[in-house]
Amino acid sequence: MFFQDHLGTIVFYAVIIILLIANRKKFDRQAKIIFMYRTQIGIKFMERFVRPKRKSVDDFGKWLFNISTVVVLLTGIPLVMRSIFEGILGMPLPDAIQLSSAATLVFIKIFSAAFIVFLISIIFFKQIRRAGAIGIYVGYFGMALIVVTLIKGLIDTFLIPNAPPALQPVIPGVSLPGSTFHVPLISGWLALFFVIVVHEFSHGIVSKAHNLPVKSSGIVFFGPLMGAFVEPEEQKLVKANPKVQNSIYAAGPFSNVLLTIFVAILFLFVLPPMNSPIMGEPTGWKITEVEEGSPAYLAGIEEGTIFTGLNGRTVLTSNQFLVEVQNITIGENIVMSTPTEDYTVVVAEHPDDPDKPYIGIKWDPGTVDQRSKQDTIGAKVFVWVLQLLTLIFLLSLGIGLANLLPIGPVDGGRMFNIATQKWWGKQKGRVIFTKVSIIVFLIIIFLLIWPIIRGLFTLGV
């Protein structure tokens, strides 16, 4: 069944492997499965990108950067704290720092405007060194965040039955057992390559901003998975000031965070006004999955059902439905309507959280709304772009945080190595760095393998 479902993907990756083997002499091969094709592509662009502006323009850029940074921090910290408490720790914010829905919306709007100004000051006014310094703090904060996420994932694995995977490997076109995140082949490849290019070129740009040479750039294959790389002059980099080193190492993950936020702003403020003119007005939203034994299943709802109302009110999109069910309670009867039939659903306790209401339906956010123009070429292109941007958002955040893990040669590992040697001295710092790297690596291996093993047993393999 697996081979039938993934035949196209298998052929695609097999062709790549054959091409790599046939052209292996053109690649620098490392660790047997890493193929690097070195070029000078993009290095001239990096040099032009960091070229300083005249003093008056630079002074204005500094002012713009400083003001936007302050506003981004003041409005962004409460939003980040809410995401950490509710999204990662699974608990509400303390009342002392809780924001109302109206206040949260105001914060998001101010943050978004300030963030765009922040990007403008970096890209057009060349405030790259200053952005690199901010990136160091973001990098260490992200390192702490991903470590906390790993520890919580490890605890949940042992304490919560059927806990969702804390980590999932991403292979475009392949659905691994136990995985809840599927990345389409073509759009997945494009999104992954774009995210990696942004990550790697940011390393090179910050290196150039600190007058450190970039030796090469190019394409890299991790087995059949393609990416990109930028290679600073390593001997000069390790001799640079620790702050400069940290700035360069943090540049890649920091750029991924910036890209994630930028895409989120597109989804919040740019794409919604384009929706109706391109897709047409909504005519209903479609269920893509009904969980067996769930309240929706018991009510007779089937996969593919298109709904247009809830409790007597017109509800034509999934977003409207989510707003309507915010305050439903366990045991409550809700009436979900199609143009021809009503379904009475008795809200139950969630299998994984008894305090959480549960209906048991799923939908694909990219294609859920049935719209009057959805079969036109423009609408199909728009849906594909939405899917691509969604993948860029998810992969950019995931790759940025993954690269901040305090292990081995990744960016976070190098930053952590610098920190441990600064705090505990060179010899003791290396010992601490090695021990932490091994522990984190073992946790990662367990969190990656366990969902696959559990998924195989679930499938009866």
DAQUI-V365590 format. One record per pair of residues at least 4 apart in sequence whose C-alpha atoms are under 8 Angstrom apart, sorted by sequence separation. I is the first residue (numbers start at 1). GAP is how many residues later the second one is. D is the distance in whole Angstrom. If there is no record, write none. Layout:
i=I gap=GAP d=D
i=I gap=GAP d=D
//
This chain:
i=1 gap=4 d=6
i=2 gap=4 d=6
i=3 gap=4 d=5
i=6 gap=4 d=6
i=7 gap=4 d=6
i=8 gap=4 d=6
i=9 gap=4 d=6
i=10 gap=4 d=6
i=11 gap=4 d=6
i=12 gap=4 d=7
i=13 gap=4 d=6
i=14 gap=4 d=6
i=15 gap=4 d=6
i=16 gap=4 d=6
i=17 gap=4 d=6
i=18 gap=4 d=6
i=19 gap=4 d=6
i=20 gap=4 d=6
i=23 gap=4 d=7
i=24 gap=4 d=8
i=29 gap=4 d=7
i=30 gap=4 d=5
i=42 gap=4 d=6
i=43 gap=4 d=6
i=44 gap=4 d=6
i=45 gap=4 d=6
i=46 gap=4 d=6
i=47 gap=4 d=6
i=53 gap=4 d=6
i=54 gap=4 d=6
i=55 gap=4 d=6
i=56 gap=4 d=6
i=57 gap=4 d=6
i=58 gap=4 d=6
i=59 gap=4 d=6
i=60 gap=4 d=6
i=61 gap=4 d=6
i=62 gap=4 d=6
i=63 gap=4 d=6
i=64 gap=4 d=6
i=65 gap=4 d=6
i=66 gap=4 d=6
i=67 gap=4 d=6
i=68 gap=4 d=6
i=69 gap=4 d=6
i=70 gap=4 d=6
i=71 gap=4 d=6
i=72 gap=4 d=5
i=73 gap=4 d=6
i=74 gap=4 d=8
i=75 gap=4 d=7
i=76 gap=4 d=6
i=77 gap=4 d=6
i=78 gap=4 d=6
i=79 gap=4 d=6
i=80 gap=4 d=6
i=81 gap=4 d=6
i=82 gap=4 d=6
i=83 gap=4 d=5
i=84 gap=4 d=5
i=85 gap=4 d=5
i=86 gap=4 d=5
i=93 gap=4 d=7
i=94 gap=4 d=6
i=99 gap=4 d=6
i=100 gap=4 d=6
i=101 gap=4 d=6
i=102 gap=4 d=6
i=103 gap=4 d=6
i=104 gap=4 d=6
i=105 gap=4 d=6
i=106 gap=4 d=6
i=107 gap=4 d=6
i=108 gap=4 d=6
i=109 gap=4 d=6
i=110 gap=4 d=6
i=111 gap=4 d=6
i=112 gap=4 d=6
i=113 gap=4 d=7
i=114 gap=4 d=6
i=115 gap=4 d=6
i=116 gap=4 d=6
i=117 gap=4 d=6
i=118 gap=4 d=7
i=119 gap=4 d=6
i=120 gap=4 d=5
i=121 gap=4 d=5
i=122 gap=4 d=5
i=123 gap=4 d=7
i=127 gap=4 d=6
i=128 gap=4 d=6
i=129 gap=4 d=6
i=130 gap=4 d=6
i=131 gap=4 d=6
i=132 gap=4 d=7
i=133 gap=4 d=7
i=134 gap=4 d=6
i=135 gap=4 d=6
i=136 gap=4 d=6
i=137 gap=4 d=6
i=138 gap=4 d=6
i=139 gap=4 d=6
i=140 gap=4 d=6
i=141 gap=4 d=6
i=142 gap=4 d=6
i=143 gap=4 d=6
i=144 gap=4 d=6
i=145 gap=4 d=6
i=146 gap=4 d=6
i=147 gap=4 d=6
i=148 gap=4 d=6
i=149 gap=4 d=6
i=150 gap=4 d=6
i=151 gap=4 d=6
i=152 gap=4 d=6
i=153 gap=4 d=6
i=154 gap=4 d=7
i=155 gap=4 d=6
i=156 gap=4 d=5
i=157 gap=4 d=7
i=171 gap=4 d=8
i=175 gap=4 d=7
i=183 gap=4 d=8
i=184 gap=4 d=5
i=185 gap=4 d=6
i=186 gap=4 d=6
i=187 gap=4 d=6
i=188 gap=4 d=6
i=189 gap=4 d=6
i=190 gap=4 d=6
i=191 gap=4 d=6
i=192 gap=4 d=6
i=193 gap=4 d=6
i=194 gap=4 d=6
i=195 gap=4 d=6
i=196 gap=4 d=6
i=197 gap=4 d=6
i=198 gap=4 d=6
i=199 gap=4 d=7
i=200 gap=4 d=7
i=201 gap=4 d=6
i=202 gap=4 d=6
i=203 gap=4 d=6
i=204 gap=4 d=6
i=205 gap=4 d=6
i=206 gap=4 d=6
i=207 gap=4 d=6
i=208 gap=4 d=5
i=221 gap=4 d=5
i=222 gap=4 d=6
i=233 gap=4 d=6
i=234 gap=4 d=6
i=235 gap=4 d=7
i=236 gap=4 d=6
i=240 gap=4 d=6
i=241 gap=4 d=6
i=242 gap=4 d=6
i=243 gap=4 d=6
i=244 gap=4 d=6
i=245 gap=4 d=6
i=246 gap=4 d=6
i=247 gap=4 d=6
i=248 gap=4 d=8
i=250 gap=4 d=6
i=251 gap=4 d=6
i=252 gap=4 d=6
i=253 gap=4 d=6
i=254 gap=4 d=6
i=255 gap=4 d=6
i=256 gap=4 d=6
i=257 gap=4 d=6
i=258 gap=4 d=6
i=259 gap=4 d=6
i=260 gap=4 d=6
i=261 gap=4 d=6
i=262 gap=4 d=6
i=263 gap=4 d=6
i=264 gap=4 d=6
i=265 gap=4 d=6
i=266 gap=4 d=5
i=267 gap=4 d=5
i=268 gap=4 d=7
i=269 gap=4 d=8
i=270 gap=4 d=7
i=271 gap=4 d=6
i=272 gap=4 d=8
i=273 gap=4 d=8
i=274 gap=4 d=6
i=275 gap=4 d=6
i=276 gap=4 d=5
i=277 gap=4 d=8
i=290 gap=4 d=7
i=293 gap=4 d=6
i=294 gap=4 d=6
i=295 gap=4 d=6
i=296 gap=4 d=7
i=297 gap=4 d=6
i=301 gap=4 d=7
i=309 gap=4 d=5
i=310 gap=4 d=7
i=316 gap=4 d=7
i=317 gap=4 d=6
i=318 gap=4 d=6
i=319 gap=4 d=6
i=320 gap=4 d=6
i=321 gap=4 d=6
i=322 gap=4 d=6
i=328 gap=4 d=7
i=337 gap=4 d=6
i=338 gap=4 d=6
i=349 gap=4 d=7
i=350 gap=4 d=5
i=364 gap=4 d=5
i=370 gap=4 d=7
i=375 gap=4 d=7
i=376 gap=4 d=6
i=377 gap=4 d=6
i=378 gap=4 d=6
i=379 gap=4 d=6
i=380 gap=4 d=6
i=381 gap=4 d=6
i=382 gap=4 d=6
i=383 gap=4 d=6
i=384 gap=4 d=6
i=385 gap=4 d=6
i=386 gap=4 d=6
i=387 gap=4 d=6
i=388 gap=4 d=6
i=389 gap=4 d=6
i=390 gap=4 d=6
i=391 gap=4 d=6
i=392 gap=4 d=6
i=393 gap=4 d=6
i=394 gap=4 d=6
i=395 gap=4 d=6
i=396 gap=4 d=6
i=397 gap=4 d=6
i=398 gap=4 d=6
i=399 gap=4 d=6
i=400 gap=4 d=7
i=401 gap=4 d=7
i=406 gap=4 d=8
i=409 gap=4 d=6
i=410 gap=4 d=6
i=411 gap=4 d=6
i=412 gap=4 d=6
i=413 gap=4 d=6
i=414 gap=4 d=6
i=415 gap=4 d=6
i=416 gap=4 d=6
i=417 gap=4 d=6
i=418 gap=4 d=6
i=419 gap=4 d=6
i=420 gap=4 d=6
i=421 gap=4 d=5
i=422 gap=4 d=7
i=424 gap=4 d=6
i=425 gap=4 d=5
i=426 gap=4 d=6
i=427 gap=4 d=7
i=428 gap=4 d=6
i=429 gap=4 d=6
i=430 gap=4 d=6
i=431 gap=4 d=6
i=432 gap=4 d=6
i=433 gap=4 d=6
i=434 gap=4 d=6
i=435 gap=4 d=6
i=436 gap=4 d=6
i=437 gap=4 d=6
i=438 gap=4 d=6
i=439 gap=4 d=6
i=440 gap=4 d=6
i=441 gap=4 d=6
i=442 gap=4 d=6
i=443 gap=4 d=6
i=444 gap=4 d=6
i=445 gap=4 d=6
i=446 gap=4 d=6
i=447 gap=4 d=7
i=448 gap=4 d=7
i=449 gap=4 d=6
i=450 gap=4 d=6
i=451 gap=4 d=6
i=452 gap=4 d=6
i=453 gap=4 d=6
i=454 gap=4 d=6
i=455 gap=4 d=6
i=456 gap=4 d=6
i=457 gap=4 d=6
i=24 gap=5 d=8
i=29 gap=5 d=6
i=30 gap=5 d=6
i=53 gap=5 d=6
i=71 gap=5 d=8
i=82 gap=5 d=8
i=83 gap=5 d=7
i=84 gap=5 d=6
i=85 gap=5 d=6
i=86 gap=5 d=5
i=93 gap=5 d=6
i=99 gap=5 d=6
i=120 gap=5 d=7
i=121 gap=5 d=7
i=122 gap=5 d=5
i=123 gap=5 d=8
i=157 gap=5 d=8
i=183 gap=5 d=5
i=184 gap=5 d=8
i=207 gap=5 d=5
i=208 gap=5 d=6
i=221 gap=5 d=4
i=222 gap=5 d=8
i=232 gap=5 d=7
i=240 gap=5 d=6
i=265 gap=5 d=7
i=266 gap=5 d=6
i=267 gap=5 d=7
i=275 gap=5 d=7
i=276 gap=5 d=5
i=291 gap=5 d=8
i=292 gap=5 d=6
i=293 gap=5 d=6
i=296 gap=5 d=6
i=297 gap=5 d=7
i=309 gap=5 d=4
i=310 gap=5 d=6
i=315 gap=5 d=6
i=316 gap=5 d=8
i=337 gap=5 d=4
i=349 gap=5 d=5
i=350 gap=5 d=7
i=363 gap=5 d=6
i=374 gap=5 d=5
i=375 gap=5 d=7
i=405 gap=5 d=7
i=407 gap=5 d=7
i=408 gap=5 d=5
i=409 gap=5 d=6
i=420 gap=5 d=7
i=421 gap=5 d=5
i=424 gap=5 d=5
i=456 gap=5 d=5
i=29 gap=6 d=5
i=30 gap=6 d=8
i=52 gap=6 d=8
i=85 gap=6 d=5
i=86 gap=6 d=6
i=121 gap=6 d=6
i=122 gap=6 d=6
i=157 gap=6 d=6
i=175 gap=6 d=8
i=207 gap=6 d=7
i=208 gap=6 d=7
i=220 gap=6 d=6
i=221 gap=6 d=6
i=276 gap=6 d=8
i=290 gap=6 d=7
i=291 gap=6 d=7
i=308 gap=6 d=6
i=309 gap=6 d=4
i=315 gap=6 d=6
i=336 gap=6 d=6
i=337 gap=6 d=6
i=349 gap=6 d=7
i=350 gap=6 d=5
i=373 gap=6 d=7
i=374 gap=6 d=7
i=404 gap=6 d=7
i=405 gap=6 d=8
i=406 gap=6 d=5
i=407 gap=6 d=4
i=408 gap=6 d=7
i=420 gap=6 d=8
i=421 gap=6 d=7
i=423 gap=6 d=7
i=3 gap=7 d=8
i=28 gap=7 d=6
i=29 gap=7 d=6
i=85 gap=7 d=6
i=86 gap=7 d=7
i=156 gap=7 d=6
i=175 gap=7 d=6
i=207 gap=7 d=7
i=219 gap=7 d=7
i=220 gap=7 d=5
i=238 gap=7 d=7
i=290 gap=7 d=6
i=308 gap=7 d=5
i=309 gap=7 d=7
i=335 gap=7 d=6
i=336 gap=7 d=5
i=349 gap=7 d=6
i=350 gap=7 d=6
i=351 gap=7 d=8
i=403 gap=7 d=6
i=404 gap=7 d=6
i=405 gap=7 d=5
i=406 gap=7 d=4
i=407 gap=7 d=8
i=421 gap=7 d=7
i=422 gap=7 d=8
i=27 gap=8 d=6
i=28 gap=8 d=5
i=85 gap=8 d=6
i=157 gap=8 d=8
i=174 gap=8 d=7
i=175 gap=8 d=8
i=219 gap=8 d=6
i=220 gap=8 d=5
i=237 gap=8 d=7
i=307 gap=8 d=8
i=308 gap=8 d=5
i=335 gap=8 d=5
i=336 gap=8 d=6
i=349 gap=8 d=5
i=350 gap=8 d=5
i=403 gap=8 d=5
i=404 gap=8 d=4
i=405 gap=8 d=6
i=406 gap=8 d=8
i=421 gap=8 d=4
i=27 gap=9 d=5
i=28 gap=9 d=6
i=122 gap=9 d=7
i=173 gap=9 d=7
i=174 gap=9 d=7
i=219 gap=9 d=4
i=220 gap=9 d=7
i=307 gap=9 d=7
i=308 gap=9 d=8
i=335 gap=9 d=5
i=336 gap=9 d=7
i=348 gap=9 d=6
i=349 gap=9 d=5
i=403 gap=9 d=6
i=404 gap=9 d=7
i=406 gap=9 d=8
i=420 gap=9 d=4
i=421 gap=9 d=7
i=27 gap=10 d=5
i=28 gap=10 d=8
i=82 gap=10 d=8
i=172 gap=10 d=8
i=173 gap=10 d=6
i=174 gap=10 d=8
i=204 gap=10 d=6
i=218 gap=10 d=6
i=219 gap=10 d=6
i=334 gap=10 d=6
i=335 gap=10 d=6
i=347 gap=10 d=6
i=348 gap=10 d=5
i=406 gap=10 d=6
i=420 gap=10 d=7
i=24 gap=11 d=8
i=26 gap=11 d=7
i=27 gap=11 d=8
i=82 gap=11 d=6
i=168 gap=11 d=6
i=172 gap=11 d=5
i=173 gap=11 d=5
i=174 gap=11 d=8
i=217 gap=11 d=8
i=218 gap=11 d=6
i=290 gap=11 d=7
i=310 gap=11 d=8
i=333 gap=11 d=6
i=334 gap=11 d=5
i=347 gap=11 d=6
i=348 gap=11 d=7
i=81 gap=12 d=8
i=153 gap=12 d=7
i=154 gap=12 d=8
i=170 gap=12 d=8
i=171 gap=12 d=7
i=172 gap=12 d=5
i=173 gap=12 d=4
i=217 gap=12 d=6
i=218 gap=12 d=7
i=290 gap=12 d=6
i=333 gap=12 d=6
i=334 gap=12 d=7
i=347 gap=12 d=6
i=417 gap=12 d=7
i=420 gap=12 d=7
i=153 gap=13 d=5
i=165 gap=13 d=8
i=168 gap=13 d=7
i=170 gap=13 d=7
i=172 gap=13 d=5
i=173 gap=13 d=8
i=217 gap=13 d=4
i=289 gap=13 d=8
i=290 gap=13 d=6
i=333 gap=13 d=5
i=334 gap=13 d=7
i=346 gap=13 d=8
i=417 gap=13 d=7
i=420 gap=13 d=7
i=165 gap=14 d=7
i=172 gap=14 d=7
i=216 gap=14 d=6
i=217 gap=14 d=6
i=289 gap=14 d=5
i=310 gap=14 d=8
i=332 gap=14 d=6
i=333 gap=14 d=6
i=345 gap=14 d=7
i=20 gap=15 d=8
i=165 gap=15 d=8
i=173 gap=15 d=7
i=215 gap=15 d=8
i=216 gap=15 d=5
i=287 gap=15 d=8
i=288 gap=15 d=5
i=289 gap=15 d=8
i=331 gap=15 d=6
i=332 gap=15 d=5
i=150 gap=16 d=7
i=164 gap=16 d=8
i=172 gap=16 d=5
i=214 gap=16 d=7
i=215 gap=16 d=6
i=216 gap=16 d=7
i=287 gap=16 d=5
i=288 gap=16 d=6
i=330 gap=16 d=8
i=331 gap=16 d=5
i=367 gap=16 d=7
i=417 gap=16 d=6
i=149 gap=17 d=7
i=172 gap=17 d=6
i=214 gap=17 d=6
i=215 gap=17 d=5
i=287 gap=17 d=5
i=330 gap=17 d=5
i=331 gap=17 d=6
i=366 gap=17 d=6
i=416 gap=17 d=7
i=214 gap=18 d=4
i=215 gap=18 d=5
i=286 gap=18 d=6
i=287 gap=18 d=6
i=329 gap=18 d=7
i=330 gap=18 d=5
i=78 gap=19 d=8
i=213 gap=19 d=6
i=214 gap=19 d=6
i=286 gap=19 d=6
i=287 gap=19 d=7
i=328 gap=19 d=8
i=330 gap=19 d=6
i=212 gap=20 d=7
i=213 gap=20 d=6
i=286 gap=20 d=4
i=366 gap=20 d=7
i=212 gap=21 d=7
i=285 gap=21 d=5
i=286 gap=21 d=6
i=366 gap=21 d=6
i=284 gap=22 d=6
i=285 gap=22 d=5
i=284 gap=23 d=5
i=285 gap=23 d=7
i=311 gap=23 d=6
i=312 gap=23 d=7
i=212 gap=24 d=7
i=284 gap=24 d=5
i=310 gap=24 d=7
i=311 gap=24 d=5
i=413 gap=24 d=8
i=79 gap=25 d=8
i=207 gap=25 d=7
i=212 gap=25 d=7
i=283 gap=25 d=7
i=310 gap=25 d=6
i=311 gap=25 d=6
i=312 gap=25 d=8
i=204 gap=26 d=6
i=310 gap=26 d=5
i=311 gap=26 d=8
i=330 gap=26 d=8
i=407 gap=26 d=8
i=203 gap=27 d=7
i=204 gap=27 d=7
i=309 gap=27 d=6
i=310 gap=27 d=6
i=330 gap=27 d=5
i=406 gap=27 d=8
i=79 gap=28 d=8
i=200 gap=28 d=7
i=201 gap=28 d=8
i=204 gap=28 d=7
i=308 gap=28 d=8
i=309 gap=28 d=5
i=329 gap=28 d=6
i=330 gap=28 d=8
i=79 gap=29 d=8
i=200 gap=29 d=5
i=201 gap=29 d=6
i=307 gap=29 d=7
i=308 gap=29 d=6
i=309 gap=29 d=7
i=328 gap=29 d=7
i=407 gap=29 d=7
i=408 gap=29 d=6
i=197 gap=30 d=7
i=200 gap=30 d=5
i=307 gap=30 d=6
i=308 gap=30 d=5
i=406 gap=30 d=7
i=407 gap=30 d=4
i=76 gap=31 d=8
i=196 gap=31 d=6
i=197 gap=31 d=6
i=284 gap=31 d=7
i=285 gap=31 d=6
i=307 gap=31 d=4
i=308 gap=31 d=7
i=406 gap=31 d=6
i=407 gap=31 d=7
i=75 gap=32 d=5
i=76 gap=32 d=8
i=196 gap=32 d=6
i=197 gap=32 d=7
i=284 gap=32 d=4
i=285 gap=32 d=5
i=306 gap=32 d=6
i=307 gap=32 d=7
i=75 gap=33 d=7
i=193 gap=33 d=7
i=196 gap=33 d=8
i=283 gap=33 d=6
i=284 gap=33 d=6
i=285 gap=33 d=6
i=305 gap=33 d=8
i=407 gap=33 d=7
i=193 gap=34 d=5
i=210 gap=34 d=7
i=282 gap=34 d=6
i=283 gap=34 d=8
i=406 gap=34 d=7
i=407 gap=34 d=7
i=75 gap=35 d=7
i=76 gap=35 d=6
i=192 gap=35 d=8
i=193 gap=35 d=7
i=282 gap=35 d=7
i=405 gap=35 d=8
i=75 gap=36 d=5
i=189 gap=37 d=8
i=71 gap=39 d=8
i=72 gap=39 d=5
i=71 gap=40 d=7
i=206 gap=41 d=7
i=207 gap=41 d=6
i=72 gap=42 d=6
i=206 gap=42 d=6
i=301 gap=42 d=7
i=71 gap=43 d=6
i=72 gap=43 d=6
i=300 gap=43 d=7
i=204 gap=44 d=8
i=299 gap=44 d=6
i=69 gap=45 d=8
i=203 gap=45 d=5
i=206 gap=45 d=7
i=299 gap=45 d=6
i=68 gap=46 d=5
i=69 gap=46 d=8
i=203 gap=46 d=7
i=299 gap=46 d=6
i=68 gap=47 d=7
i=203 gap=47 d=8
i=298 gap=47 d=8
i=299 gap=47 d=8
i=318 gap=47 d=8
i=203 gap=48 d=5
i=68 gap=49 d=6
i=69 gap=49 d=6
i=202 gap=49 d=6
i=203 gap=49 d=6
i=296 gap=49 d=6
i=68 gap=50 d=5
i=202 gap=50 d=5
i=295 gap=50 d=6
i=318 gap=50 d=7
i=201 gap=51 d=8
i=295 gap=51 d=6
i=317 gap=51 d=8
i=318 gap=51 d=7
i=65 gap=52 d=8
i=199 gap=52 d=7
i=200 gap=52 d=6
i=295 gap=52 d=6
i=317 gap=52 d=6
i=64 gap=53 d=7
i=65 gap=53 d=6
i=199 gap=53 d=4
i=202 gap=53 d=7
i=295 gap=53 d=7
i=316 gap=53 d=7
i=64 gap=54 d=7
i=171 gap=54 d=8
i=198 gap=54 d=7
i=199 gap=54 d=6
i=65 gap=56 d=5
i=199 gap=56 d=6
i=64 gap=57 d=6
i=65 gap=57 d=7
i=198 gap=57 d=7
i=199 gap=57 d=6
i=198 gap=58 d=7
i=62 gap=59 d=8
i=61 gap=60 d=5
i=88 gap=61 d=7
i=195 gap=61 d=7
i=65 gap=62 d=7
i=89 gap=63 d=8
i=295 gap=63 d=7
i=296 gap=63 d=6
i=297 gap=63 d=7
i=61 gap=64 d=5
i=294 gap=64 d=8
i=295 gap=64 d=5
i=296 gap=64 d=6
i=306 gap=64 d=8
i=61 gap=65 d=7
i=62 gap=65 d=7
i=294 gap=65 d=6
i=295 gap=65 d=6
i=296 gap=65 d=7
i=61 gap=66 d=7
i=294 gap=66 d=5
i=58 gap=67 d=6
i=57 gap=68 d=7
i=58 gap=68 d=8
i=291 gap=69 d=5
i=290 gap=70 d=6
i=291 gap=70 d=6
i=290 gap=71 d=5
i=53 gap=72 d=7
i=289 gap=72 d=6
i=290 gap=72 d=6
i=53 gap=73 d=7
i=288 gap=73 d=8
i=289 gap=73 d=5
i=52 gap=74 d=6
i=132 gap=74 d=7
i=287 gap=74 d=7
i=288 gap=74 d=6
i=289 gap=74 d=6
i=51 gap=75 d=8
i=287 gap=75 d=6
i=288 gap=75 d=5
i=50 gap=76 d=6
i=287 gap=76 d=5
i=288 gap=76 d=7
i=49 gap=77 d=8
i=129 gap=77 d=7
i=286 gap=77 d=7
i=50 gap=78 d=7
i=128 gap=78 d=7
i=129 gap=80 d=6
i=128 gap=81 d=7
i=129 gap=81 d=7
i=287 gap=81 d=7
i=286 gap=82 d=5
i=285 gap=83 d=5
i=286 gap=83 d=7
i=285 gap=84 d=4
i=286 gap=84 d=7
i=284 gap=85 d=6
i=285 gap=85 d=5
i=283 gap=86 d=7
i=284 gap=86 d=5
i=282 gap=87 d=6
i=283 gap=87 d=5
i=284 gap=87 d=7
i=282 gap=88 d=6
i=283 gap=88 d=5
i=282 gap=89 d=4
i=283 gap=89 d=7
i=281 gap=90 d=6
i=282 gap=90 d=7
i=280 gap=91 d=5
i=281 gap=91 d=6
i=279 gap=92 d=6
i=280 gap=92 d=5
i=281 gap=92 d=8
i=279 gap=93 d=7
i=280 gap=93 d=5
i=279 gap=94 d=5
i=280 gap=94 d=7
i=278 gap=95 d=7
i=279 gap=95 d=5
i=279 gap=99 d=8
i=278 gap=100 d=6
i=279 gap=100 d=5
i=278 gap=101 d=6
i=279 gap=103 d=8
i=278 gap=104 d=7
i=133 gap=110 d=8
i=136 gap=110 d=6
i=136 gap=111 d=6
i=139 gap=111 d=6
i=135 gap=112 d=6
i=133 gap=114 d=6
i=136 gap=114 d=6
i=139 gap=114 d=7
i=132 gap=115 d=5
i=135 gap=115 d=6
i=136 gap=115 d=8
i=139 gap=115 d=7
i=132 gap=116 d=7
i=135 gap=116 d=6
i=138 gap=116 d=7
i=132 gap=118 d=7
i=132 gap=119 d=6
i=135 gap=119 d=5
i=263 gap=126 d=7
i=263 gap=129 d=8
i=264 gap=129 d=7
i=263 gap=130 d=6
i=260 gap=132 d=7
i=261 gap=132 d=8
i=260 gap=133 d=5
i=259 gap=134 d=7
i=260 gap=134 d=8
i=260 gap=136 d=6
i=259 gap=137 d=7
i=260 gap=137 d=6
i=257 gap=139 d=7
i=256 gap=140 d=5
i=257 gap=140 d=6
i=256 gap=141 d=6
i=256 gap=143 d=7
i=257 gap=143 d=6
i=256 gap=144 d=5
i=255 gap=145 d=8
i=116 gap=146 d=8
i=253 gap=146 d=7
i=254 gap=146 d=7
i=253 gap=147 d=4
i=252 gap=148 d=7
i=253 gap=148 d=7
i=253 gap=150 d=6
i=253 gap=151 d=7
i=112 gap=153 d=6
i=46 gap=155 d=8
i=50 gap=155 d=7
i=49 gap=156 d=7
i=46 gap=158 d=7
i=47 gap=158 d=8
i=50 gap=158 d=7
i=253 gap=158 d=8
i=46 gap=159 d=5
i=50 gap=159 d=6
i=252 gap=159 d=8
i=43 gap=161 d=8
i=47 gap=161 d=6
i=250 gap=161 d=7
i=46 gap=162 d=7
i=249 gap=162 d=5
i=250 gap=162 d=8
i=249 gap=163 d=7
i=9 gap=164 d=6
i=9 gap=165 d=7
i=249 gap=165 d=7
i=250 gap=165 d=8
i=249 gap=166 d=7
i=6 gap=167 d=7
i=6 gap=168 d=7
i=246 gap=168 d=8
i=246 gap=169 d=6
i=245 gap=170 d=8
i=43 gap=171 d=7
i=246 gap=172 d=8
i=43 gap=173 d=7
i=43 gap=174 d=7
i=40 gap=175 d=8
i=41 gap=175 d=8
i=42 gap=175 d=7
i=9 gap=176 d=7
i=40 gap=176 d=5
i=41 gap=176 d=6
i=242 gap=176 d=7
i=39 gap=177 d=6
i=40 gap=177 d=6
i=41 gap=177 d=7
i=38 gap=178 d=6
i=39 gap=178 d=5
i=40 gap=178 d=7
i=38 gap=179 d=6
i=39 gap=179 d=5
i=38 gap=180 d=5
i=37 gap=181 d=5
i=38 gap=181 d=7
i=36 gap=182 d=7
i=37 gap=182 d=5
i=36 gap=183 d=6
i=37 gap=183 d=6
i=36 gap=184 d=4
i=35 gap=185 d=6
i=36 gap=185 d=7
i=34 gap=186 d=7
i=35 gap=186 d=5
i=34 gap=187 d=6
i=35 gap=187 d=7
i=33 gap=188 d=8
i=34 gap=188 d=5
i=35 gap=188 d=8
i=33 gap=189 d=6
i=34 gap=189 d=6
i=163 gap=189 d=8
i=33 gap=190 d=5
i=162 gap=190 d=8
i=161 gap=191 d=8
i=160 gap=192 d=8
i=191 gap=197 d=6
i=195 gap=197 d=7
i=190 gap=198 d=8
i=191 gap=198 d=8
i=194 gap=198 d=8
i=187 gap=200 d=8
i=188 gap=200 d=7
i=191 gap=200 d=6
i=192 gap=200 d=7
i=195 gap=200 d=7
i=187 gap=201 d=6
i=191 gap=201 d=5
i=195 gap=201 d=6
i=199 gap=201 d=8
i=188 gap=203 d=7
i=192 gap=203 d=7
i=187 gap=204 d=8
i=191 gap=204 d=7
i=17 gap=206 d=7
i=17 gap=207 d=6
i=16 gap=208 d=6
i=183 gap=208 d=8
i=13 gap=211 d=6
i=146 gap=255 d=6
i=146 gap=256 d=7
i=143 gap=258 d=7
i=146 gap=258 d=8
i=147 gap=258 d=7
i=142 gap=259 d=6
i=146 gap=259 d=7
i=143 gap=261 d=5
i=142 gap=262 d=7
i=143 gap=262 d=6
i=143 gap=263 d=7
i=140 gap=264 d=8
i=139 gap=265 d=7
i=143 gap=269 d=7
i=140 gap=272 d=8
i=179 gap=272 d=7
i=139 gap=273 d=7
i=178 gap=273 d=5
i=179 gap=273 d=7
i=177 gap=274 d=7
i=178 gap=274 d=5
i=140 gap=275 d=8
i=177 gap=275 d=5
i=178 gap=275 d=7
i=176 gap=276 d=7
i=177 gap=276 d=8
i=178 gap=276 d=6
i=179 gap=276 d=8
i=167 gap=277 d=8
i=177 gap=277 d=8
i=178 gap=277 d=4
i=177 gap=278 d=5
i=178 gap=278 d=7
i=169 gap=279 d=7
i=177 gap=279 d=6
i=167 gap=280 d=6
i=168 gap=280 d=6
i=166 gap=281 d=7
i=167 gap=281 d=6
i=165 gap=282 d=7
i=165 gap=283 d=8
i=165 gap=286 d=6
i=154 gap=289 d=7
i=147 gap=293 d=8
i=150 gap=293 d=7
i=154 gap=293 d=7
i=150 gap=294 d=8
i=153 gap=294 d=8
//
